[in-house]
Amino acid sequence: MKSIEIIPLALKKIQQRKISQQWIEETLNSPGQIVDGYQGRKVRQRKYGLSGKEMLLRIIVDENEDTFVVITAYLTSQIERYWR
C-alpha cells in the first residue's frame, strides 16, 4: 500500500471542509473511479452519502511508485459533471 503525503495547504482545506481522514484513505486506496487531471495529475474519486445526499469526494494527487501526494480534496454534489 502506498504512503499518503498531504501538502500543508491541502491539509488546511481538508480540515476546513470537514473531510474525514478515513474517507481520504478509502478514496485513495480504493476509488470508485480514477480520471485524468491537469498537469499529469490524477483525480481519485468516490461517492459518499452525507446528510441524506449523495456527494462525490474528489482528491487531486501526484502519484509515484510508493506515495500519493495530495494536492487538494473536496466534496461536490455535481456528480454528473465529474463522473465518467
N, CA, C and O atoms as a GROMACS GRO file, in nm:
protein
  336
    1MET      N    1   0.084  -0.118   0.000
    1MET     CA    2   0.000   0.000   0.000
    1MET      C    3   0.088   0.125   0.000
    1MET      O    4   0.189   0.131   0.070
    2LYS      N    5   0.049   0.224  -0.080
    2LYS     CA    6   0.127   0.346  -0.090
    2LYS      C    7   0.109   0.432   0.035
    2LYS      O    8   0.004   0.430   0.100
    3SER      N    9   0.214   0.508   0.067
    3SER     CA   10   0.202   0.604   0.176
    3SER      C   11   0.129   0.728   0.124
    3SER      O   12   0.122   0.752   0.004
    4ILE      N   13   0.074   0.805   0.218
    4ILE     CA   14  -0.003   0.924   0.183
    4ILE      C   15   0.066   1.046   0.240
    4ILE      O   16   0.092   1.054   0.360
    5GLU      N   17   0.095   1.141   0.153
    5GLU     CA   18   0.153   1.270   0.194
    5GLU      C   19   0.054   1.378   0.154
    5GLU      O   20   0.010   1.383   0.038
    6ILE      N   21   0.019   1.463   0.247
    6ILE     CA   22  -0.076   1.572   0.219
    6ILE      C   23  -0.001   1.703   0.234
    6ILE      O   24   0.053   1.734   0.340
    7ILE      N   25   0.003   1.782   0.126
    7ILE     CA   26   0.074   1.910   0.134
    7ILE      C   27   0.002   2.000   0.236
    7ILE      O   28  -0.119   1.985   0.256
    8PRO      N   29   0.072   2.093   0.299
    8PRO     CA   30   0.013   2.176   0.406
    8PRO      C   31  -0.115   2.249   0.365
    8PRO      O   32  -0.211   2.252   0.443
    9LEU      N   33  -0.119   2.308   0.246
    9LEU     CA   34  -0.239   2.380   0.204
    9LEU      C   35  -0.357   2.284   0.189
    9LEU      O   36  -0.469   2.318   0.226
   10ALA      N   37  -0.331   2.165   0.135
   10ALA     CA   38  -0.438   2.065   0.121
   10ALA      C   39  -0.489   2.022   0.257
   10ALA      O   40  -0.609   2.005   0.275
   11LEU      N   41  -0.400   2.003   0.352
   11LEU     CA   42  -0.440   1.962   0.486
   11LEU      C   43  -0.532   2.068   0.549
   11LEU      O   44  -0.632   2.034   0.613
   12LYS      N   45  -0.497   2.193   0.531
   12LYS     CA   46  -0.579   2.303   0.583
   12LYS      C   47  -0.718   2.301   0.519
   12LYS      O   48  -0.818   2.315   0.588
   13LYS      N   49  -0.723   2.283   0.388
   13LYS     CA   50  -0.851   2.280   0.316
   13LYS      C   51  -0.935   2.159   0.357
   13LYS      O   52  -1.056   2.172   0.374
   14ILE      N   53  -0.873   2.043   0.374
   14ILE     CA   54  -0.943   1.921   0.415
   14ILE      C   55  -1.006   1.942   0.552
   14ILE      O   56  -1.120   1.902   0.575
   15GLN      N   57  -0.932   2.004   0.643
   15GLN     CA   58  -0.985   2.030   0.777
   15GLN      C   59  -1.100   2.131   0.772
   15GLN      O   60  -1.201   2.113   0.841
   16GLN      N   61  -1.085   2.236   0.693
   16GLN     CA   62  -1.191   2.336   0.679
   16GLN      C   63  -1.318   2.274   0.621
   16GLN      O   64  -1.429   2.310   0.661
   17ARG      N   65  -1.300   2.182   0.528
   17ARG     CA   66  -1.414   2.118   0.460
   17ARG      C   67  -1.468   1.998   0.538
   17ARG      O   68  -1.563   1.932   0.494
   18LYS      N   69  -1.407   1.971   0.654
   18LYS     CA   70  -1.451   1.863   0.743
   18LYS      C   71  -1.459   1.727   0.672
   18LYS      O   72  -1.555   1.653   0.688
   19ILE      N   73  -1.355   1.698   0.594
   19ILE     CA   74  -1.345   1.569   0.526
   19ILE      C   75  -1.264   1.476   0.616
   19ILE      O   76  -1.153   1.510   0.657
   20SER      N   77  -1.318   1.359   0.646
   20SER     CA   78  -1.253   1.269   0.741
   20SER      C   79  -1.128   1.204   0.680
   20SER      O   80  -1.120   1.182   0.559
   21GLN      N   81  -1.034   1.174   0.767
   21GLN     CA   82  -0.911   1.105   0.725
   21GLN      C   83  -0.946   0.967   0.668
   21GLN      O   84  -0.883   0.920   0.574
   22GLN      N   85  -1.048   0.903   0.726
   22GLN     CA   86  -1.092   0.772   0.677
   22GLN      C   87  -1.138   0.781   0.532
   22GLN      O   88  -1.103   0.694   0.451
   23TRP      N   89  -1.216   0.884   0.497
   23TRP     CA   90  -1.262   0.900   0.359
   23TRP      C   91  -1.146   0.926   0.265
   23TRP      O   92  -1.145   0.876   0.153
   24ILE      N   93  -1.048   1.003   0.310
   24ILE     CA   94  -0.930   1.030   0.228
   24ILE      C   95  -0.859   0.898   0.197
   24ILE      O   96  -0.827   0.870   0.082
   25GLU      N   97  -0.834   0.819   0.301
   25GLU     CA   98  -0.764   0.691   0.283
   25GLU      C   99  -0.843   0.595   0.195
   25GLU      O  100  -0.786   0.531   0.106
   26GLU      N  101  -0.974   0.584   0.218
   26GLU     CA  102  -1.058   0.495   0.137
   26GLU      C  103  -1.056   0.534  -0.010
   26GLU      O  104  -1.042   0.450  -0.098
   27THR      N  105  -1.070   0.663  -0.035
   27THR     CA  106  -1.076   0.712  -0.173
   27THR      C  107  -0.942   0.694  -0.243
   27THR      O  108  -0.940   0.660  -0.362
   28LEU      N  109  -0.833   0.715  -0.175
   28LEU     CA  110  -0.702   0.695  -0.237
   28LEU      C  111  -0.674   0.548  -0.264
   28LEU      O  112  -0.624   0.513  -0.370
   29ASN      N  113  -0.707   0.462  -0.168
   29ASN     CA  114  -0.673   0.320  -0.180
   29ASN      C  115  -0.772   0.238  -0.260
   29ASN      O  116  -0.734   0.138  -0.321
   30SER      N  117  -0.898   0.277  -0.262
   30SER     CA  118  -0.996   0.205  -0.344
   30SER      C  119  -1.101   0.302  -0.397
   30SER      O  120  -1.215   0.304  -0.351
   31PRO      N  121  -1.060   0.383  -0.496
   31PRO     CA  122  -1.151   0.482  -0.553
   31PRO      C  123  -1.261   0.415  -0.635
   31PRO      O  124  -1.244   0.304  -0.685
   32GLY      N  125  -1.372   0.484  -0.648
   32GLY     CA  126  -1.476   0.438  -0.738
   32GLY      C  127  -1.434   0.460  -0.882
   32GLY      O  128  -1.477   0.389  -0.973
   33GLN      N  129  -1.349   0.559  -0.901
   33GLN     CA  130  -1.306   0.596  -1.036
   33GLN      C  131  -1.177   0.679  -1.029
   33GLN      O  132  -1.154   0.752  -0.933
   34ILE      N  133  -1.095   0.666  -1.133
   34ILE     CA  134  -0.975   0.748  -1.147
   34ILE      C  135  -0.983   0.815  -1.284
   34ILE      O  136  -0.998   0.748  -1.386
   35VAL      N  137  -0.973   0.948  -1.285
   35VAL     CA  138  -0.976   1.022  -1.411
   35VAL      C  139  -0.851   1.109  -1.421
   35VAL      O  140  -0.785   1.137  -1.321
   36ASP      N  141  -0.819   1.150  -1.543
   36ASP     CA  142  -0.704   1.235  -1.564
   36ASP      C  143  -0.734   1.378  -1.520
   36ASP      O  144  -0.843   1.430  -1.545
   37GLY      N  145  -0.637   1.439  -1.453
   37GLY     CA  146  -0.647   1.578  -1.413
   37GLY      C  147  -0.551   1.662  -1.496
   37GLY      O  148  -0.500   1.616  -1.598
   38TYR      N  149  -0.528   1.783  -1.454
   38TYR     CA  150  -0.436   1.873  -1.523
   38TYR      C  151  -0.292   1.842  -1.484
   38TYR      O  152  -0.265   1.789  -1.377
   39GLN      N  153  -0.200   1.876  -1.572
   39GLN     CA  154  -0.055   1.866  -1.548
   39GLN      C  155  -0.012   1.725  -1.509
   39GLN      O  156   0.078   1.707  -1.426
   40GLY      N  157  -0.076   1.626  -1.569
   40GLY     CA  158  -0.038   1.487  -1.544
   40GLY      C  159  -0.086   1.430  -1.412
   40GLY      O  160  -0.051   1.317  -1.377
   41ARG      N  161  -0.164   1.505  -1.340
   41ARG     CA  162  -0.216   1.457  -1.212
   41ARG      C  163  -0.335   1.365  -1.235
   41ARG      O  164  -0.395   1.365  -1.343
   42LYS      N  165  -0.368   1.288  -1.133
   42LYS     CA  166  -0.484   1.200  -1.136
   42LYS      C  167  -0.586   1.251  -1.035
   42LYS      O  168  -0.551   1.310  -0.933
   43VAL      N  169  -0.712   1.226  -1.064
   43VAL     CA  170  -0.820   1.259  -0.972
   43VAL      C  171  -0.885   1.126  -0.931
   43VAL      O  172  -0.944   1.056  -1.012
   44ARG      N  173  -0.871   1.094  -0.804
   44ARG     CA  174  -0.932   0.972  -0.748
   44ARG      C  175  -1.062   1.018  -0.683
   44ARG      O  176  -1.062   1.108  -0.600
   45GLN      N  177  -1.171   0.954  -0.723
   45GLN     CA  178  -1.300   0.999  -0.672
   45GLN      C  179  -1.387   0.881  -0.628
   45GLN      O  180  -1.375   0.770  -0.678
   46ARG      N  181  -1.474   0.912  -0.532
   46ARG     CA  182  -1.560   0.809  -0.474
   46ARG      C  183  -1.686   0.876  -0.421
   46ARG      O  184  -1.682   0.989  -0.371
   47LYS      N  185  -1.798   0.806  -0.433
   47LYS     CA  186  -1.927   0.859  -0.386
   47LYS      C  187  -1.949   0.823  -0.239
   47LYS      O  188  -1.915   0.714  -0.193
   48TYR      N  189  -2.008   0.920  -0.168
   48TYR     CA  190  -2.042   0.903  -0.027
   48TYR      C  191  -2.179   0.964  -0.001
   48TYR      O  192  -2.222   1.056  -0.069
   49GLY      N  193  -2.247   0.910   0.100
   49GLY     CA  194  -2.372   0.969   0.145
   49GLY      C  195  -2.341   1.064   0.260
   49GLY      O  196  -2.270   1.029   0.354
   50LEU      N  197  -2.395   1.184   0.251
   50LEU     CA  198  -2.370   1.285   0.354
   50LEU      C  199  -2.501   1.359   0.380
   50LEU      O  200  -2.553   1.427   0.291
   51SER      N  201  -2.553   1.346   0.500
   51SER     CA  202  -2.680   1.410   0.539
   51SER      C  203  -2.793   1.375   0.442
   51SER      O  204  -2.872   1.461   0.404
   52GLY      N  205  -2.799   1.249   0.403
   52GLY     CA  206  -2.905   1.203   0.315
   52GLY      C  207  -2.888   1.241   0.169
   52GLY      O  208  -2.980   1.220   0.089
   53LYS      N  209  -2.773   1.295   0.133
   53LYS     CA  210  -2.748   1.338  -0.004
   53LYS      C  211  -2.622   1.269  -0.055
   53LYS      O  212  -2.524   1.254   0.018
   54GLU      N  213  -2.624   1.227  -0.182
   54GLU     CA  214  -2.505   1.165  -0.240
   54GLU      C  215  -2.406   1.274  -0.281
   54GLU      O  216  -2.441   1.369  -0.351
   55MET      N  217  -2.282   1.256  -0.237
   55MET     CA  218  -2.176   1.353  -0.266
   55MET      C  219  -2.058   1.279  -0.329
   55MET      O  220  -2.041   1.158  -0.308
   56LEU      N  221  -1.979   1.351  -0.405
   56LEU     CA  222  -1.860   1.295  -0.467
   56LEU      C  223  -1.737   1.358  -0.403
   56LEU      O  224  -1.721   1.480  -0.403
   57LEU      N  225  -1.651   1.273  -0.348
   57LEU     CA  226  -1.522   1.320  -0.294
   57LEU      C  227  -1.420   1.309  -0.406
   57LEU      O  228  -1.398   1.201  -0.460
   58ARG      N  229  -1.358   1.421  -0.440
   58ARG     CA  230  -1.256   1.425  -0.545
   58ARG      C  231  -1.124   1.461  -0.479
   58ARG      O  232  -1.114   1.560  -0.407
   59ILE      N  233  -1.022   1.380  -0.504
   59ILE     CA  234  -0.889   1.404  -0.449
   59ILE      C  235  -0.792   1.415  -0.565
   59ILE      O  236  -0.776   1.320  -0.642
   60ILE      N  237  -0.727   1.530  -0.576
   60ILE     CA  238  -0.629   1.552  -0.682
   60ILE      C  239  -0.493   1.512  -0.626
   60ILE      O  240  -0.450   1.562  -0.522
   61VAL      N  241  -0.425   1.420  -0.697
   61VAL     CA  242  -0.299   1.365  -0.647
   61VAL      C  243  -0.190   1.363  -0.753
   61VAL      O  244  -0.217   1.347  -0.872
   62ASP      N  245  -0.069   1.379  -0.706
   62ASP     CA  246   0.051   1.343  -0.782
   62ASP      C  247   0.091   1.208  -0.727
   62ASP      O  248   0.099   1.190  -0.606
   63GLU      N  249   0.114   1.112  -0.814
   63GLU     CA  250   0.149   0.977  -0.769
   63GLU      C  251   0.288   0.939  -0.818
   63GLU      O  252   0.330   0.977  -0.927
   64ASN      N  253   0.356   0.863  -0.734
   64ASN     CA  254   0.475   0.793  -0.780
   64ASN      C  255   0.461   0.649  -0.734
   64ASN      O  256   0.355   0.611  -0.686
   65GLU      N  257   0.566   0.568  -0.747
   65GLU     CA  258   0.554   0.425  -0.718
   65GLU      C  259   0.510   0.394  -0.576
   65GLU      O  260   0.440   0.294  -0.554
   66ASP      N  261   0.548   0.476  -0.478
   66ASP     CA  262   0.518   0.441  -0.340
   66ASP      C  263   0.446   0.548  -0.259
   66ASP      O  264   0.426   0.530  -0.138
   67THR      N  265   0.405   0.659  -0.322
   67THR     CA  266   0.343   0.768  -0.246
   67THR      C  267   0.231   0.836  -0.326
   67THR      O  268   0.244   0.860  -0.446
   68PHE      N  269   0.122   0.867  -0.255
   68PHE     CA  270   0.020   0.958  -0.305
   68PHE      C  271   0.051   1.094  -0.244
   68PHE      O  272   0.061   1.105  -0.122
   69VAL      N  273   0.068   1.197  -0.326
   69VAL     CA  274   0.085   1.333  -0.275
   69VAL      C  275  -0.046   1.407  -0.303
   69VAL      O  276  -0.079   1.436  -0.418
   70VAL      N  277  -0.119   1.437  -0.195
   70VAL     CA  278  -0.250   1.501  -0.209
   70VAL      C  279  -0.231   1.650  -0.230
   70VAL      O  280  -0.171   1.719  -0.148
   71ILE      N  281  -0.283   1.699  -0.343
   71ILE     CA  282  -0.274   1.841  -0.378
   71ILE      C  283  -0.394   1.916  -0.321
   71ILE      O  284  -0.380   2.025  -0.266
   72THR      N  285  -0.514   1.856  -0.334
   72THR     CA  286  -0.635   1.910  -0.273
   72THR      C  287  -0.742   1.803  -0.272
   72THR      O  288  -0.729   1.701  -0.340
   73ALA      N  289  -0.847   1.827  -0.195
   73ALA     CA  290  -0.961   1.736  -0.190
   73ALA      C  291  -1.085   1.818  -0.159
   73ALA      O  292  -1.081   1.914  -0.082
   74TYR      N  293  -1.196   1.779  -0.221
   74TYR     CA  294  -1.321   1.849  -0.195
   74TYR      C  295  -1.440   1.759  -0.224
   74TYR      O  296  -1.430   1.663  -0.301
   75LEU      N  297  -1.552   1.793  -0.162
   75LEU     CA  298  -1.679   1.725  -0.185
   75LEU      C  299  -1.762   1.810  -0.279
   75LEU      O  300  -1.762   1.932  -0.268
   76THR      N  301  -1.834   1.745  -0.370
   76THR     CA  302  -1.924   1.816  -0.460
   76THR      C  303  -2.051   1.736  -0.479
   76THR      O  304  -2.051   1.613  -0.472
   77SER      N  305  -2.160   1.807  -0.502
   77SER     CA  306  -2.286   1.741  -0.532
   77SER      C  307  -2.304   1.724  -0.683
   77SER      O  308  -2.399   1.660  -0.728
   78GLN      N  309  -2.213   1.781  -0.761
   78GLN     CA  310  -2.223   1.777  -0.908
   78GLN      C  311  -2.161   1.649  -0.964
   78GLN      O  312  -2.066   1.652  -1.042
   79ILE      N  313  -2.218   1.536  -0.922
   79ILE     CA  314  -2.163   1.406  -0.960
   79ILE      C  315  -2.165   1.387  -1.111
   79ILE      O  316  -2.067   1.342  -1.170
   80GLU      N  317  -2.276   1.422  -1.174
   80GLU     CA  318  -2.288   1.402  -1.319
   80GLU      C  319  -2.186   1.483  -1.398
   80GLU      O  320  -2.152   1.446  -1.511
   81ARG      N  321  -2.137   1.590  -1.342
   81ARG     CA  322  -2.036   1.673  -1.408
   81ARG      C  323  -1.900   1.604  -1.414
   81ARG      O  324  -1.827   1.618  -1.512
   82TYR      N  325  -1.866   1.529  -1.308
   82TYR     CA  326  -1.732   1.473  -1.297
   82TYR      C  327  -1.723   1.323  -1.319
   82TYR      O  328  -1.618   1.272  -1.357
   83TRP      N  329  -1.832   1.251  -1.295
   83TRP     CA  330  -1.828   1.104  -1.306
   83TRP      C  331  -1.828   1.064  -1.452
   83TRP      O  332  -1.914   1.109  -1.528
   84ARG      N  333  -1.734   0.982  -1.493
   84ARG     CA  334  -1.721   0.942  -1.635
   84ARG      C  335  -1.777   0.805  -1.657
   84ARG      O  336  -1.775   0.755  -1.770
   0.00000   0.00000   0.00000
